[in-house]
Amino acid sequence: MTEFLSEAIGTFVLILFGCGLNAGLSLNKSFSNKNGNSWSVGTLGWGLAVTLGVYAGKYSGAHINPAVTIGLLSSGEIELFKALEYIAGQCLGAFVACFLVYIHYLPHWSKTEDKKVKLGVFATSPSILSKWSNLNSELIGAFILLFGLKFIGINDFAQGLNPIIVGALVCAIGISLGGTTGYAINPVRDFIPRVSHFILPNKGKGDSNFKYSWVPIIGPIVGGILGVNIYEYLFENTVSLYLYISLSIFFVVTALSIIENKN
């Protein structure tokens, strides 16, 4: 087992269960597409997807998220070439998972006419389009994720329990903060499925909305760096240039968000 393969498998599990959940809850003629609070079911399902992905990617430490990998890179906990290997594995695993979700629900695509639903199986979209607020939502969500992961790492749990706690953290983020953008908080979770939506044949699927795709890439990366370095500053008395840069970006984005929504 290599770390590349471990990250690929862990991310594969995450995206297979996560995007599979989206498909089941939203595509027409699916038995799991029933009236009810699909958001609560979705957040719980994504939390379980993360938990199982962490178990599956245990060999490499189960980053299964470039925001985690880059955040730890900024604090010196992983080397650059190793980080690139992790991210490459994450991308591969995500794409294979998207292909299997597409194949699994193959008869249902033609029964679903709504283009937004088809895109929503794979990629996130904002509930209200407001680019700086959307960016801040992803930044804050990823900040909480990485800050929380650092806390989880210093606590002693029963053997094998950590992935469940991580899944609970993601579930809490989704329920509390996810309603604005769909809480990608993971560049690979959004961009690779979005590319899959673009590539895979699906009649009437519509646009893949790449003009929004930068938000769930930049936001989680900056938020992840900020979360790790705020933790390092508060509990390890370590200050790095990454802390100043990510904190400055947060303040600038917050100011732009306020200006954007002042009326």
C-alpha positions as CSV (number, residue, x, y, z in Angstrom):
1,M,0.0,0.0,0.0
2,T,1.4,3.4,-1.0
3,E,0.3,6.8,0.4
4,F,-0.9,7.8,-3.1
5,L,-3.1,4.7,-3.3
6,S,-4.3,5.2,0.3
7,E,-5.4,8.8,-0.5
8,A,-7.0,7.6,-3.8
9,I,-9.0,4.9,-1.9
10,G,-10.0,7.2,0.9
11,T,-11.2,9.9,-1.4
12,F,-12.9,7.3,-3.7
13,V,-15.0,6.1,-0.7
14,L,-15.8,9.7,0.3
15,I,-17.0,10.8,-3.1
16,L,-18.7,7.5,-4.0
17,F,-20.9,7.6,-0.9
18,G,-21.3,11.4,-0.9
19,C,-22.2,12.0,-4.6
20,G,-24.1,8.7,-4.5
21,L,-26.2,10.1,-1.7
22,N,-26.8,13.3,-3.7
23,A,-28.0,11.2,-6.7
24,G,-30.3,9.1,-4.6
25,L,-31.9,12.1,-2.9
26,S,-32.4,14.1,-6.0
27,L,-32.7,12.1,-9.2
28,N,-36.2,11.2,-10.4
29,K,-37.4,7.6,-9.9
30,S,-35.0,6.9,-7.1
31,F,-36.6,5.2,-4.1
32,S,-34.6,7.4,-1.8
33,N,-35.9,10.5,-3.4
34,K,-38.9,11.0,-1.1
35,N,-40.5,14.0,0.5
36,G,-38.8,14.9,3.8
37,N,-35.9,16.9,5.2
38,S,-33.3,15.9,2.6
39,W,-30.8,18.4,3.9
40,S,-30.6,16.7,7.3
41,V,-30.3,13.3,5.6
42,G,-27.7,14.8,3.3
43,T,-25.5,16.2,6.1
44,L,-25.7,13.0,8.0
45,G,-24.8,11.0,4.9
46,W,-21.8,13.2,4.0
47,G,-20.6,12.9,7.6
48,L,-20.8,9.1,7.3
49,A,-19.0,9.3,3.9
50,V,-16.2,11.2,5.5
51,T,-16.0,8.7,8.4
52,L,-15.7,5.8,6.0
53,G,-13.3,7.6,3.8
54,V,-11.0,8.3,6.8
55,Y,-11.2,4.6,7.7
56,A,-10.3,3.6,4.2
57,G,-7.4,6.1,3.9
58,K,-5.9,5.3,7.2
59,Y,-2.5,4.3,5.8
60,S,-1.7,7.8,4.6
61,G,-3.4,9.6,7.5
62,A,-6.5,10.0,5.4
63,H,-6.3,13.6,4.4
64,I,-8.8,13.0,1.5
65,N,-9.0,16.7,1.1
66,P,-6.4,19.1,-0.5
67,A,-7.4,21.8,2.1
68,V,-6.1,19.4,4.8
69,T,-3.0,18.5,2.9
70,I,-2.1,22.2,2.0
71,G,-3.0,23.3,5.5
72,L,-0.5,20.8,7.0
73,L,2.0,21.7,4.4
74,S,1.9,25.3,5.6
75,S,2.8,24.2,9.1
76,G,5.6,21.9,8.0
77,E,3.8,18.7,8.9
78,I,4.1,17.3,5.3
79,E,6.7,17.9,2.6
80,L,5.9,19.5,-0.7
81,F,6.4,16.5,-3.0
82,K,4.5,14.3,-0.6
83,A,1.6,16.8,-0.6
84,L,1.5,16.7,-4.4
85,E,1.4,12.9,-4.3
86,Y,-1.5,13.1,-1.8
87,I,-3.4,15.6,-4.0
88,A,-2.9,13.5,-7.1
89,G,-4.3,10.4,-5.3
90,Q,-7.3,12.4,-4.1
91,C,-8.0,13.6,-7.7
92,L,-7.8,10.1,-9.1
93,G,-10.0,8.6,-6.4
94,A,-12.6,11.3,-6.8
95,F,-12.9,10.9,-10.6
96,V,-13.2,7.1,-10.4
97,A,-15.9,7.5,-7.8
98,C,-17.9,10.0,-9.9
99,F,-17.7,7.6,-12.9
100,L,-19.2,4.8,-10.8
101,V,-22.0,7.1,-9.5
102,Y,-22.7,8.0,-13.1
103,I,-22.9,4.4,-14.2
104,H,-24.9,3.3,-11.1
105,Y,-27.6,5.8,-11.7
106,L,-27.5,5.6,-15.5
107,P,-31.2,5.0,-16.2
108,H,-32.1,7.9,-13.9
109,W,-30.3,10.7,-15.7
110,S,-32.8,10.7,-18.6
111,K,-35.7,10.7,-16.2
112,T,-34.5,13.9,-14.6
113,E,-34.9,17.1,-16.7
114,D,-33.8,19.6,-14.1
115,K,-30.3,20.8,-15.1
116,K,-29.6,22.1,-11.6
117,V,-30.4,18.8,-10.1
118,K,-28.0,17.0,-12.4
119,L,-25.2,19.4,-11.6
120,G,-26.1,19.2,-7.9
121,V,-25.4,15.5,-7.8
122,F,-21.7,16.3,-8.5
123,A,-20.9,19.9,-7.6
124,T,-22.0,22.6,-5.1
125,S,-23.8,25.8,-5.9
126,P,-24.6,28.8,-3.6
127,S,-28.2,29.3,-2.3
128,I,-27.7,33.0,-3.0
129,L,-25.0,34.0,-5.5
130,S,-22.8,36.5,-3.8
131,K,-19.2,35.7,-4.7
132,W,-17.4,37.2,-1.7
133,S,-19.9,35.9,0.8
134,N,-19.8,32.5,-0.9
135,L,-16.0,32.6,-0.7
136,N,-16.2,33.5,3.0
137,S,-18.6,30.7,3.7
138,E,-16.2,28.1,2.2
139,L,-13.3,29.8,4.0
140,I,-15.0,29.7,7.4
141,G,-16.2,26.2,6.9
142,A,-12.7,24.9,6.1
143,F,-11.3,26.9,8.9
144,I,-13.6,25.2,11.4
145,L,-12.7,21.8,9.8
146,L,-9.0,22.2,10.1
147,F,-9.1,23.9,13.5
148,G,-11.3,21.0,14.7
149,L,-9.1,18.3,13.2
150,K,-6.1,19.7,15.1
151,F,-8.1,19.5,18.3
152,I,-9.3,16.0,17.5
153,G,-5.7,15.0,17.0
154,I,-4.6,15.9,20.5
155,N,-7.4,14.1,22.3
156,D,-7.3,10.4,23.3
157,F,-10.3,8.4,22.0
158,A,-10.9,4.7,22.1
159,Q,-9.0,2.9,19.3
160,G,-10.6,3.4,15.9
161,L,-13.0,6.2,17.1
162,N,-11.3,9.2,15.6
163,P,-12.9,8.8,12.1
164,I,-16.3,8.9,13.7
165,I,-15.5,12.1,15.5
166,V,-14.2,13.6,12.2
167,G,-17.5,12.6,10.5
168,A,-19.5,14.2,13.3
169,L,-17.4,17.4,12.8
170,V,-18.3,17.5,9.1
171,C,-21.9,16.8,9.9
172,A,-22.0,19.7,12.4
173,I,-20.4,22.0,9.8
174,G,-23.0,21.0,7.2
175,I,-26.0,21.4,9.5
176,S,-24.8,24.7,11.0
177,L,-22.9,26.5,8.2
178,G,-23.5,24.5,5.0
179,G,-26.8,26.1,3.8
180,T,-25.1,29.0,2.1
181,T,-22.9,27.1,-0.4
182,G,-23.4,23.4,0.1
183,Y,-20.2,23.3,2.2
184,A,-17.7,21.8,-0.3
185,I,-14.9,22.6,2.2
186,N,-12.8,20.4,0.0
187,P,-11.5,21.4,-3.4
188,V,-11.5,17.8,-4.7
189,R,-15.0,17.2,-3.5
190,D,-16.3,19.9,-5.8
191,F,-13.9,20.4,-8.7
192,I,-13.3,16.8,-9.8
193,P,-17.0,16.0,-9.7
194,R,-17.7,19.2,-11.6
195,V,-15.1,18.1,-14.3
196,S,-16.8,14.7,-14.3
197,H,-20.2,16.4,-14.9
198,F,-18.6,18.2,-17.8
199,I,-16.9,15.1,-19.3
200,L,-19.5,12.4,-18.9
201,P,-22.3,12.1,-21.5
202,N,-25.6,13.1,-20.0
203,K,-28.3,14.5,-22.3
204,G,-29.7,17.8,-21.2
205,K,-27.2,18.2,-18.3
206,G,-26.6,21.9,-19.0
207,D,-23.6,24.0,-18.0
208,S,-21.1,22.8,-15.4
209,N,-20.9,26.4,-13.9
210,F,-17.1,26.6,-14.0
211,K,-17.3,30.3,-13.3
212,Y,-18.2,29.5,-9.7
213,S,-15.7,26.7,-9.4
214,W,-12.9,28.9,-8.0
215,V,-14.9,29.6,-4.8
216,P,-14.9,26.0,-3.4
217,I,-11.2,25.8,-4.4
218,I,-9.8,29.0,-3.0
219,G,-12.1,29.3,0.0
220,P,-11.2,25.9,1.5
221,I,-7.5,26.2,0.8
222,V,-7.3,29.6,2.6
223,G,-9.5,28.5,5.4
224,G,-7.5,25.3,5.9
225,I,-4.3,27.2,6.1
226,L,-5.9,29.7,8.5
227,G,-7.3,26.9,10.7
228,V,-4.0,25.1,11.1
229,N,-2.0,28.3,11.7
230,I,-4.4,29.8,14.2
231,Y,-4.2,26.5,16.1
232,E,-0.4,26.6,16.0
233,Y,-0.4,30.2,17.2
234,L,-2.8,29.7,20.1
235,F,-1.5,26.3,21.4
236,E,2.0,25.9,20.1
237,N,3.1,29.6,20.3
238,T,4.2,29.3,16.6
239,V,3.8,32.2,14.2
240,S,4.3,31.9,10.5
241,L,4.0,34.0,7.4
242,Y,1.1,31.8,6.4
243,L,-0.9,33.0,9.4
244,Y,-0.5,36.6,8.4
245,I,-1.4,35.9,4.7
246,S,-4.4,33.8,5.4
247,L,-5.7,36.1,8.1
248,S,-5.3,39.1,5.8
249,I,-7.2,37.3,3.0
250,F,-10.0,36.6,5.5
251,F,-10.3,40.2,6.5
252,V,-10.2,41.4,2.9
253,V,-12.9,38.9,1.8
254,T,-15.0,39.9,4.8
255,A,-14.8,43.5,3.9
256,L,-15.7,42.8,0.3
257,S,-18.6,40.7,1.4
258,I,-19.9,43.5,3.6
259,I,-19.6,46.0,0.7
260,E,-21.2,43.6,-1.7
261,N,-24.2,43.1,0.6
262,K,-24.6,46.6,2.1
263,N,-27.8,47.2,0.3
